[in-house]
Amino acid sequence: MSWPEILWRTIRIAVPRGIALFLGLFTLLNVVGELRAPGFDANLWWINLPGNWHLLDKALLLWSASCLIWLGCCQRFGLAEKTALTLTFCGLLACSIWNAIGYHQLIEAGRIQSNSPISFSMLIAVCLSIFIYEVWREIPEMSRNTIRLCRSTITVSCVITGLLFPVAQMVCFGTTDYRRDADVIVVFGAKVHEDGRLSSILEERVRTGCELYHQGLAPQILFSGGPGVGEVYETEGMRRRALELGVPVTAIFVDEKGVDTESTAINTLSIGQLQRWHRILAVSQFFHLPRIKLAFHRQGSEVYTVPAKQLYRFRYLPYFMLREVAAWWLYYVRPLF
């Protein structure tokens, strides 16, 4: 067999196992991490099990993690092993399809809007279908060198899947508009120029927040940010622009200590306790919204995200998305330390 044929066969074997290995390790880390830091569990990001059974959910997720890792590390299975893996993956597949159906029902009902051609749950369903096929696919004998190459490719595939996981969240979740009636609209800060002008990113956020206000979705707006490049604070620049866009000063709140996403989430909930805010709309660019969702989730609060309406073309969009990949993983593992 030629080297290109060996490489292609190795990729076909290793890539699905690398994806399974990542999902298994991610699931396991969530369940174990919950023991160290309550609220850490983020398995909801890839699958939502029906019901709310607590201990049973944890047991099912632990078993699922074991099966996914098992597939990721092993190439051949006996009949009993194939049966156990297939039943587990079929159960997860059913949950994923159920999640995807619920997502599209919300779209059809007009409760949410999405620019993504496929839901994240459907991506998971496709992966699980491939896993089931891989369990039963016969793998020919391989030499030691080919086995080493396969293991290395599985590791690389696992790492790449970890990098693409937040990107998939940005594309699927981040582009989905969950706007609805709320108590407050939270607009996240970004760069303000030395002369007080808003950066294009911040202009989009403020405009979208003000549009939500004028649509009557919430009676108040909270602008959260930190110091600007010059003397004008981000929150002051945002407040001025909102006034120009017709938002009355009595409807505006500012949080000058929202220096990062986590701080904004904490400060919003702190102010919200005093103002009796229960339902929150969060506005930012689509690539930022998964981290916002994660930050509020870690504070034990629900938030409904709205992607800022794009007015400009961002030359550095790949850079922003790459930076968000690192930031998402930093926010994810932070409670463990």
C-alpha positions in Angstrom: 0.0 0.0 0.0 1.4 3.4 -1.0 2.1 6.1 1.6 -0.8 8.4 0.5 -3.2 5.4 0.8 -1.9 4.7 4.3 -2.2 8.3 5.3 -5.8 8.6 4.0 -6.8 5.4 5.8 -5.2 6.6 9.0 -7.1 9.9 8.8 -10.4 8.1 8.2 -9.8 6.0 11.3 -8.3 8.7 13.6 -10.4 11.8 13.0 -13.8 10.4 14.3 -11.9 8.9 17.2 -10.2 12.2 18.0 -13.6 13.9 18.0 -15.0 11.2 20.3 -12.0 11.5 22.6 -12.5 15.2 22.9 -16.2 14.9 23.7 -15.5 12.2 26.2 -12.8 14.1 28.0 -14.9 17.3 28.0 -17.9 15.4 29.5 -15.7 13.8 32.1 -14.0 17.1 33.1 -17.5 18.7 33.5 -18.8 16.0 35.8 -15.6 15.9 37.9 -15.1 19.6 37.9 -18.6 20.1 39.3 -17.4 18.4 42.5 -14.6 20.9 42.9 -16.5 24.0 41.7 -20.4 23.9 41.9 -21.8 25.3 38.7 -18.8 24.2 36.6 -20.7 21.6 34.6 -21.0 22.8 31.0 -22.2 19.6 29.4 -25.3 21.5 28.4 -23.1 23.1 25.7 -23.0 19.9 23.7 -26.0 17.9 24.8 -29.1 18.5 26.9 -30.5 15.3 28.5 -34.3 15.3 28.9 -35.6 15.7 32.4 -33.8 16.9 35.5 -32.6 13.9 37.4 -29.4 15.2 39.0 -27.6 12.1 40.1 -29.0 10.0 37.3 -27.9 12.6 34.8 -24.3 12.5 36.3 -24.3 8.7 36.1 -25.4 8.8 32.4 -22.9 11.4 31.5 -20.1 9.5 33.2 -21.0 6.4 31.3 -21.3 8.4 28.1 -17.9 9.9 28.7 -16.4 6.4 29.3 -17.8 5.1 26.0 -16.6 8.1 24.0 -13.1 7.8 25.5 -13.2 4.1 24.9 -14.0 4.7 21.2 -11.3 7.3 21.0 -8.6 5.0 22.4 -9.6 1.6 20.9 -9.8 0.4 17.4 -11.4 -3.0 17.7 -14.3 -4.2 19.8 -16.0 -7.5 20.6 -19.7 -8.1 20.1 -20.6 -7.2 23.6 -18.6 -4.0 23.5 -20.1 -3.0 20.2 -23.6 -3.5 21.6 -22.9 -1.4 24.7 -21.3 1.4 22.7 -24.0 1.4 20.1 -26.8 1.5 22.7 -25.1 4.4 24.4 -24.5 6.4 21.2 -28.0 5.7 20.0 -29.3 7.2 23.3 -27.2 10.3 22.9 -28.2 10.5 19.2 -31.9 10.5 20.2 -31.2 13.3 22.7 -29.3 15.4 20.1 -32.1 15.0 17.5 -34.7 15.9 20.1 -32.7 19.0 21.0 -32.4 19.9 17.3 -36.1 19.5 16.7 -36.9 21.7 19.7 -34.5 24.4 18.3 -36.1 24.4 14.9 -39.6 24.5 16.5 -38.6 27.7 18.3 -37.5 29.1 15.0 -40.7 28.2 13.2 -42.7 29.6 16.1 -40.8 32.9 15.7 -39.5 32.8 19.2 -35.9 32.9 18.0 -34.1 33.8 14.8 -31.0 32.2 13.5 -28.6 32.8 10.6 -26.9 29.5 11.1 -27.9 26.8 8.5 -27.5 24.0 11.0 -27.9 23.8 14.8 -25.1 22.7 17.1 -27.2 19.8 18.2 -27.5 18.6 14.6 -23.7 18.7 14.3 -23.5 16.5 17.4 -26.1 14.2 15.9 -24.0 13.8 12.8 -20.9 13.0 14.9 -22.7 10.4 16.9 -24.0 8.8 13.7 -20.4 8.5 12.5 -19.4 7.0 15.9 -22.0 4.3 15.6 -20.6 3.5 12.1 -17.1 3.4 13.4 -18.0 0.9 16.2 -19.1 -1.6 13.6 -16.6 -0.8 10.8 -14.0 -3.5 10.4 -10.5 -2.1 10.6 -7.7 -4.0 8.8 -4.5 -5.1 10.5 -1.9 -2.3 10.8 1.8 -2.2 11.2 3.4 -0.7 14.4 4.4 2.4 12.5 0.8 2.8 11.2 -0.6 2.3 14.7 1.8 5.0 16.0 0.7 7.4 13.2 -2.9 6.7 14.0 -2.5 7.4 17.7 -0.7 10.7 16.9 -3.4 11.7 14.4 -6.1 10.9 17.0 -4.3 13.3 19.5 -4.0 16.0 16.9 -7.7 15.6 15.9 -8.7 15.8 19.6 -6.8 19.1 20.0 -8.2 20.6 16.8 -11.7 19.6 17.8 -11.1 21.4 21.1 -10.1 24.6 19.2 -13.1 24.3 16.8 -15.6 23.6 19.6 -15.9 27.3 20.6 -15.9 28.3 16.9 -18.9 26.0 16.4 -20.6 27.7 19.3 -20.0 31.1 17.8 -21.4 30.1 14.4 -24.4 28.2 15.7 -25.3 29.8 19.1 -23.7 33.2 18.6 -25.6 34.0 15.4 -29.0 33.0 17.0 -31.1 35.9 18.2 -33.0 35.1 21.4 -34.6 38.5 21.9 -37.8 38.7 24.0 -39.4 40.8 26.6 -37.0 41.5 29.4 -36.2 43.8 32.4 -32.9 45.2 31.1 -30.7 45.3 28.0 -27.0 44.9 28.8 -24.6 46.2 26.3 -21.0 45.1 26.6 -18.2 47.7 26.2 -15.4 47.9 23.6 -12.9 50.4 22.4 -13.6 54.2 22.5 -11.2 56.4 20.6 -9.3 59.2 22.1 -11.8 61.8 20.7 -14.7 59.9 22.3 -15.9 58.2 19.1 -17.1 54.7 19.4 -15.2 52.0 17.6 -17.2 50.2 14.9 -17.7 47.2 17.1 -19.0 49.3 19.9 -21.2 51.3 17.6 -22.9 48.1 16.4 -23.5 47.0 20.0 -25.0 50.4 21.1 -27.2 50.7 18.0 -28.6 47.2 18.5 -29.2 47.8 22.2 -31.0 51.0 21.5 -33.1 49.3 18.8 -34.2 46.7 21.3 -35.1 49.5 23.7 -37.2 51.3 21.1 -38.9 48.1 20.2 -40.2 48.0 23.8 -38.4 44.8 24.8 -37.0 46.3 28.0 -37.5 49.6 29.9 -33.9 50.1 30.8 -30.4 49.8 29.3 -27.2 49.0 31.2 -23.9 50.1 29.5 -20.9 48.2 31.0 -17.3 48.9 30.2 -13.9 50.1 31.5 -11.6 53.0 30.7 -11.3 54.2 27.1 -8.1 54.9 25.2 -8.3 58.6 26.1 -10.2 60.5 28.8 -13.6 59.3 27.8 -14.8 56.1 29.6 -16.4 53.4 27.4 -19.6 53.7 29.4 -19.7 57.5 28.9 -19.2 57.2 25.1 -21.9 54.6 25.0 -24.3 56.8 27.1 -23.7 59.8 24.9 -24.4 57.8 21.7 -27.6 56.3 23.3 -28.9 59.8 24.0 -28.2 60.8 20.4 -30.2 57.7 19.3 -33.2 58.8 21.4 -32.9 56.8 24.6 -34.0 59.0 27.6 -31.4 59.5 30.3 -33.8 58.0 32.9 -33.6 54.7 31.2 -29.8 54.4 31.2 -27.6 52.7 33.8 -23.8 52.5 33.6 -21.3 50.1 35.1 -17.9 51.7 35.0 -16.3 48.6 36.5 -17.2 46.2 33.7 -13.5 45.8 32.6 -14.1 42.3 31.3 -16.9 39.9 30.5 -16.9 38.2 33.9 -17.0 41.5 35.7 -19.9 42.7 33.6 -21.9 39.5 34.4 -21.1 39.9 38.2 -21.9 43.6 38.3 -25.1 43.2 36.2 -26.5 40.6 38.6 -25.5 42.8 41.6 -27.3 45.8 40.2 -30.1 43.6 39.1 -30.8 42.5 42.7 -31.4 46.1 43.7 -33.4 46.9 40.5 -35.3 43.6 40.6 -34.1 42.6 37.1 -35.1 39.0 36.4 -34.8 38.6 32.7 -31.7 40.0 30.9 -30.9 40.6 27.3 -27.2 40.7 26.5 -25.9 42.4 23.3 -22.5 41.9 21.7 -21.0 40.5 18.5 -21.8 36.9 17.7 -18.3 35.7 18.4 -18.5 37.1 22.0 -21.9 35.8 22.9 -20.9 32.2 23.9 -18.4 33.6 26.5 -21.1 35.9 27.8 -23.5 33.0 28.1 -20.8 31.0 29.9 -20.0 33.9 32.3 -23.7 34.3 33.3 -24.2 30.6 33.6 -21.2 30.4 36.0 -22.9 33.0 38.2 -26.0 30.9 38.3 -28.1 33.1 36.1 -29.9 32.8 32.7 -29.3 35.4 30.0 -30.8 35.8 26.5 -28.3 36.8 23.9 -28.8 39.1 20.9 -26.0 39.4 18.2 -25.2 43.0 17.3 -26.5 43.9 13.9 -23.4 44.1 11.6 -22.9 47.5 10.1 -19.3 47.3 9.0 -17.0 44.6 7.6 -14.3 43.5 10.0 -10.9 43.0 8.4 -9.7 41.3 11.6 -12.7 39.0 12.2 -10.5 35.8 12.1 -8.3 37.4 14.7 -11.3 38.3 16.9 -12.6 34.7 16.6 -9.2 33.2 17.4 -8.9 35.4 20.4 -12.3 34.3 21.6 -11.3 30.7 21.3 -8.5 31.3 23.8 -10.8 33.5 26.0 -13.6 30.9 26.0 -11.3 28.2 27.3 -9.8 30.5 29.8 -13.2 31.3 31.2 -14.2 27.7 31.1 -11.3 26.3 33.2 -10.9 29.3 35.5 -13.2 28.0 38.3 -11.0 25.0 38.7 -8.1 27.2 39.8 
